[in-house]
Amino acid sequence: MMKIVTFAVPCYNSSAYMKKCIETLLPGGEDVEIILINDGSSDDTGKIADEYASQYPGLVKAIHQENGGHGEGVNTGLKNASGMYYKVVDSDDWLDAPGMLKVIETLKQLINSGKNPDMMICNYVYEHAEDNTRHIVNYTNVLPENRIFTWEEVGSFKPSQYLLMHSVIYNTELLRKSGMVLPKHTFYVDNIFVFQPLPYVKTLYYMDIDLYRYFIGRSDQSVNEQVMIKRIDQQYRVTRIMIDSFSQLKLPDKKLDQYMLNYLSVMMAISSVLSVISGLKENLEKKAELWSYLKSKDEKLYIRLRYHLLGRISNLPGRAGRKLTVYLYRLLRRKYKFN
């Protein structure tokens, strides 16, 4: 039987919470494939994965590999996926099961009609552990609902509305065609996942369903600000890869070009602001090196990003300018609760 969606769940020392994630995927039944990638865990993650694979043959697969990081887990899932669509679910997150069934049914209807889109988009929900609050990110003001559309019909995304790994379901063959391979032992590669394949996406479909539940608030989480500063080299590595994939592209879709430009401007700003917040001379030097790299790679793109609003804010001169940069960043962080 044809699988509609492959859910790839990269797991590293996830034994304390992965069962909750898996249990929300199981209601998909024969229409789904769940691939649990044990990424060299030292706890019971591998054992739990094997137990689910044994209990649900034909539905759950367990793959064990040497530790390669989250990106390698995504790569492994894609290599082994048999579903027509591919969705990554982090092991500490979960899906809304009733919403998932609605999405699967819609994809089945689209596939049967021969009009299956390159990308399915749904809402995601920030589940904040520290204050037990929720924040829903939807696209009702940006995207047409419940029909296939193209980039020409897309509206303007707010800073809080960019497509994340949580909101997208890609056509599996499109991902493979794009040639995307995420780097090993690198955090923040989800940005590459939702950026690099976009020029291959011609048709989209949006459902106003709060599908993905994004748990946020653990002190060791990769999006914790202090953790991000410690891993700033990885942030720069990811941003450079995104620069490489976008530089000198001549996209026929102006709205896609503008969307990708804005997304890259966010990545440049985050890298730059984290360097400023750290207060370390070496990180400020890395910030300058990143902008120099961009200029050497594609001067026209450098100009577009340097004089973009975020580019100007993240490069305010002098100590007073850096203080203002951090102040504006804090305001945005409080408003959008992004980490």
VOKOLMAR-864386 format. One record per residue (C-alpha): residue number from 1; x negated, y, z. Coordinates in steps of 0.05 Angstrom, whole numbers, plus 5000, padded with zeros to 4 digits. Example, Ala and Ser with C-alpha at 12.3 -4.5 7.8 and 13.67 -1.06 7.14 Angstrom:
2
<1 <4754 4910 5156>>
<2 <4727 4979 5143>>
# end
This chain:
339
<1 <5000 5000 5000>>
<2 <4974 5069 4982>>
<3 <4951 5111 5041>>
<4 <4977 5182 5039>>
<5 <4928 5213 5090>>
<6 <4862 5191 5119>>
<7 <4851 5220 5188>>
<8 <4777 5222 5204>>
<9 <4762 5228 5279>>
<10 <4687 5241 5293>>
<11 <4674 5218 5364>>
<12 <4614 5230 5408>>
<13 <4619 5211 5482>>
<14 <4694 5221 5475>>
<15 <4719 5166 5520>>
<16 <4752 5214 5569>>
<17 <4800 5244 5518>>
<18 <4799 5208 5450>>
<19 <4858 5163 5467>>
<20 <4905 5222 5470>>
<21 <4882 5243 5401>>
<22 <4890 5174 5371>>
<23 <4959 5162 5401>>
<24 <4985 5223 5364>>
<25 <4961 5196 5297>>
<26 <4989 5125 5304>>
<27 <5061 5144 5289>>
<28 <5039 5155 5217>>
<29 <5042 5080 5209>>
<30 <5026 5048 5142>>
<31 <5024 5116 5107>>
<32 <4960 5135 5143>>
<33 <4889 5111 5154>>
<34 <4853 5129 5218>>
<35 <4778 5126 5216>>
<36 <4743 5131 5283>>
<37 <4670 5149 5274>>
<38 <4628 5132 5335>>
<39 <4569 5179 5327>>
<40 <4518 5144 5370>>
<41 <4556 5152 5435>>
<42 <4526 5129 5501>>
<43 <4593 5120 5538>>
<44 <4653 5075 5522>>
<45 <4672 5112 5458>>
<46 <4650 5055 5413>>
<47 <4687 5004 5455>>
<48 <4752 5044 5454>>
<49 <4745 5052 5378>>
<50 <4737 4977 5369>>
<51 <4797 4963 5414>>
<52 <4842 5007 5371>>
<53 <4815 4976 5307>>
<54 <4829 4907 5334>>
<55 <4899 4926 5358>>
<56 <4918 4962 5294>>
<57 <4886 4926 5235>>
<58 <4900 4959 5168>>
<59 <4914 5024 5204>>
<60 <4852 5039 5246>>
<61 <4779 5030 5225>>
<62 <4720 5037 5272>>
<63 <4653 5058 5243>>
<64 <4590 5060 5285>>
<65 <4530 5102 5264>>
<66 <4467 5132 5292>>
<67 <4478 5201 5320>>
<68 <4481 5251 5263>>
<69 <4527 5305 5292>>
<70 <4597 5326 5276>>
<71 <4582 5340 5203>>
<72 <4555 5271 5191>>
<73 <4618 5243 5222>>
<74 <4659 5282 5172>>
<75 <4614 5258 5115>>
<76 <4621 5185 5137>>
<77 <4696 5192 5141>>
<78 <4700 5220 5071>>
<79 <4656 5165 5043>>
<80 <4702 5112 5071>>
<81 <4769 5147 5061>>
<82 <4822 5111 5019>>
<83 <4878 5162 5031>>
<84 <4899 5210 4976>>
<85 <4889 5266 5027>>
<86 <4836 5278 5079>>
<87 <4845 5310 5147>>
<88 <4793 5318 5202>>
<89 <4818 5315 5274>>
<90 <4768 5328 5329>>
<91 <4770 5276 5384>>
<92 <4789 5327 5438>>
<93 <4846 5355 5397>>
<94 <4911 5324 5375>>
<95 <4969 5330 5326>>
<96 <5043 5342 5336>>
<97 <5070 5274 5316>>
<98 <5139 5297 5291>>
<99 <5106 5352 5250>>
<100 <5056 5302 5222>>
<101 <5112 5257 5198>>
<102 <5145 5316 5162>>
<103 <5080 5333 5128>>
<104 <5069 5261 5106>>
<105 <5139 5255 5078>>
<106 <5130 5320 5039>>
<107 <5063 5296 5011>>
<108 <5096 5230 4990>>
<109 <5150 5267 4953>>
<110 <5099 5312 4918>>
<111 <5056 5253 4899>>
<112 <5116 5215 4871>>
<113 <5136 5276 4830>>
<114 <5065 5282 4802>>
<115 <5057 5352 4831>>
<116 <5012 5338 4890>>
<117 <4973 5400 4910>>
<118 <4898 5407 4919>>
<119 <4908 5432 4991>>
<120 <4963 5427 5043>>
<121 <4963 5481 5097>>
<122 <4998 5480 5164>>
<123 <4995 5522 5228>>
<124 <4950 5506 5286>>
<125 <4957 5522 5360>>
<126 <4902 5544 5408>>
<127 <4913 5506 5473>>
<128 <4876 5547 5525>>
<129 <4855 5505 5584>>
<130 <4832 5562 5628>>
<131 <4901 5595 5635>>
<132 <4946 5541 5606>>
<133 <4971 5587 5550>>
<134 <4982 5575 5476>>
<135 <4970 5618 5415>>
<136 <5000 5597 5348>>
<137 <4965 5616 5283>>
<138 <5014 5615 5225>>
<139 <5013 5641 5154>>
<140 <5086 5660 5142>>
<141 <5066 5731 5123>>
<142 <5011 5708 5076>>
<143 <5033 5644 5040>>
<144 <5096 5622 5003>>
<145 <5131 5566 5040>>
<146 <5152 5496 5018>>
<147 <5130 5501 4946>>
<148 <5067 5495 4905>>
<149 <5032 5562 4892>>
<150 <4966 5589 4867>>
<151 <4916 5640 4894>>
<152 <4950 5695 4855>>
<153 <5010 5690 4902>>
<154 <4970 5693 4966>>
<155 <4976 5755 5010>>
<156 <4925 5788 5056>>
<157 <4898 5748 5114>>
<158 <4891 5782 5181>>
<159 <4825 5771 5219>>
<160 <4860 5719 5262>>
<161 <4889 5681 5203>>
<162 <4831 5652 5164>>
<163 <4838 5579 5144>>
<164 <4802 5534 5192>>
<165 <4790 5460 5190>>
<166 <4850 5454 5236>>
<167 <4898 5483 5184>>
<168 <4878 5447 5120>>
<169 <4889 5379 5089>>
<170 <4848 5370 5026>>
<171 <4859 5325 4967>>
<172 <4806 5271 4979>>
<173 <4781 5268 4907>>
<174 <4775 5344 4905>>
<175 <4729 5342 4965>>
<176 <4686 5290 4932>>
<177 <4685 5328 4867>>
<178 <4662 5391 4903>>
<179 <4598 5356 4924>>
<180 <4605 5380 4996>>
<181 <4557 5345 5043>>
<182 <4553 5374 5113>>
<183 <4484 5380 5146>>
<184 <4465 5333 5203>>
<185 <4455 5354 5275>>
<186 <4488 5421 5263>>
<187 <4547 5453 5298>>
<188 <4596 5501 5263>>
<189 <4596 5460 5199>>
<190 <4673 5464 5198>>
<191 <4662 5532 5167>>
<192 <4628 5500 5108>>
<193 <4684 5449 5104>>
<194 <4737 5502 5094>>
<195 <4694 5547 5049>>
<196 <4651 5510 5000>>
<197 <4706 5469 4965>>
<198 <4753 5528 4956>>
<199 <4733 5544 4883>>
<200 <4760 5474 4865>>
<201 <4827 5488 4898>>
<202 <4877 5511 4845>>
<203 <4944 5492 4876>>
<204 <4966 5500 4949>>
<205 <5026 5482 4991>>
<206 <5044 5513 5059>>
<207 <5090 5485 5112>>
<208 <5108 5528 5172>>
<209 <5095 5471 5221>>
<210 <5053 5476 5285>>
<211 <5014 5413 5267>>
<212 <4945 5417 5298>>
<213 <4932 5428 5372>>
<214 <4863 5458 5383>>
<215 <4840 5447 5455>>
<216 <4796 5504 5477>>
<217 <4765 5521 5544>>
<218 <4713 5468 5564>>
<219 <4648 5501 5588>>
<220 <4607 5457 5541>>
<221 <4650 5470 5480>>
<222 <4614 5493 5418>>
<223 <4655 5557 5412>>
<224 <4639 5579 5483>>
<225 <4601 5645 5474>>
<226 <4539 5626 5515>>
<227 <4536 5559 5480>>
<228 <4539 5594 5413>>
<229 <4481 5639 5432>>
<230 <4440 5579 5452>>
<231 <4455 5548 5385>>
<232 <4447 5611 5345>>
<233 <4397 5579 5298>>
<234 <4452 5531 5277>>
<235 <4500 5589 5265>>
<236 <4448 5620 5219>>
<237 <4437 5554 5183>>
<238 <4511 5547 5168>>
<239 <4517 5619 5145>>
<240 <4458 5611 5098>>
<241 <4490 5549 5067>>
<242 <4554 5589 5057>>
<243 <4514 5645 5024>>
<244 <4482 5595 4978>>
<245 <4549 5565 4957>>
<246 <4582 5633 4944>>
<247 <4525 5674 4915>>
<248 <4530 5688 4840>>
<249 <4597 5653 4835>>
<250 <4643 5685 4783>>
<251 <4712 5666 4806>>
<252 <4770 5679 4758>>
<253 <4818 5685 4817>>
<254 <4807 5755 4847>>
<255 <4846 5738 4910>>
<256 <4804 5676 4922>>
<257 <4741 5717 4911>>
<258 <4764 5769 4961>>
<259 <4785 5716 5011>>
<260 <4717 5681 5008>>
<261 <4681 5748 5012>>
<262 <4721 5766 5075>>
<263 <4708 5698 5106>>
<264 <4633 5704 5093>>
<265 <4634 5774 5123>>
<266 <4663 5744 5187>>
<267 <4607 5693 5189>>
<268 <4554 5747 5178>>
<269 <4586 5789 5233>>
<270 <4590 5732 5283>>
<271 <4517 5714 5272>>
<272 <4496 5787 5278>>
<273 <4537 5803 5340>>
<274 <4514 5741 5377>>
<275 <4442 5763 5365>>
<276 <4459 5831 5394>>
<277 <4494 5802 5454>>
<278 <4435 5757 5470>>
<279 <4391 5819 5478>>
<280 <4331 5779 5455>>
<281 <4281 5810 5407>>
<282 <4272 5745 5370>>
<283 <4346 5740 5356>>
<284 <4349 5811 5331>>
<285 <4293 5792 5284>>
<286 <4333 5732 5260>>
<287 <4392 5778 5247>>
<288 <4348 5822 5203>>
<289 <4320 5760 5168>>
<290 <4391 5736 5152>>
<291 <4410 5801 5118>>
<292 <4343 5801 5081>>
<293 <4357 5730 5058>>
<294 <4425 5751 5031>>
<295 <4394 5810 4994>>
<296 <4341 5766 4962>>
<297 <4392 5714 4943>>
<298 <4444 5760 4912>>
<299 <4436 5835 4916>>
<300 <4506 5850 4891>>
<301 <4536 5805 4945>>
<302 <4491 5838 4996>>
<303 <4519 5906 4979>>
<304 <4591 5880 4982>>
<305 <4579 5850 5051>>
<306 <4534 5904 5080>>
<307 <4585 5958 5065>>
<308 <4645 5915 5084>>
<309 <4678 5940 5148>>
<310 <4650 5882 5189>>
<311 <4582 5891 5158>>
<312 <4580 5964 5179>>
<313 <4605 5948 5250>>
<314 <4554 5893 5261>>
<315 <4496 5936 5237>>
<316 <4507 6000 5276>>
<317 <4438 6031 5289>>
<318 <4402 6040 5355>>
<319 <4417 6019 5426>>
<320 <4482 6059 5428>>
<321 <4504 6026 5363>>
<322 <4490 5957 5390>>
<323 <4531 5973 5452>>
<324 <4589 5996 5409>>
<325 <4583 5932 5367>>
<326 <4590 5889 5429>>
<327 <4647 5931 5455>>
<328 <4687 5922 5391>>
<329 <4672 5848 5391>>
<330 <4699 5842 5462>>
<331 <4763 5877 5442>>
<332 <4774 5828 5385>>
<333 <4757 5769 5429>>
<334 <4809 5790 5481>>
<335 <4862 5803 5427>>
<336 <4853 5739 5388>>
<337 <4826 5693 5443>>
<338 <4780 5658 5394>>
<339 <4732 5630 5445>>
# end
